[in-house]
Amino acid sequence: QVQLVESGGGLVQAGGSLRLSCAASRNIFSINAWGWYRQAPGKQRELVATITSSDITNYEDSVKTRFTISRDNAKNTVYLQMNNLKPEDTAVYYCNAKSPVLTRMYDYWGQGTQVTVSS
């Protein structure tokens, strides 16, 4: 069952920009926090950015001045605006949504979208 759908990845030159989107299915309610993760070949998956239901944001240090996470509750969508992209940003990017399901917090995951930054 598809519940988070990502889009916006692609190939971009160093210094360019991309905007990733992740839309949640309508049956997912009360998302408490969104996150963006990335994984490069041979590397561990790392947390890139998060945003809470109160719009508190947090960023991995290497992207803090370049990336912006935002959300649109009406569209049940989270975005990652990526500016001044660098080759080391190349990875598969995954969105994550934390939502309460009965008595626990459940993690929903997007399918991943490839971001490739050429030098």
Secondary structure, DSSP 4 states (H G I P E B T S, - for coil): ---EEEE--EEEETT--EEEEEEE-TT-----EEEEEEE-TTS--EEEEEEETT--EEE-GGGTTTEEEEEEGGGTEEEEEE-S--GGG-EEEEEEEEEEETTEEEEEE---EEEEEE-
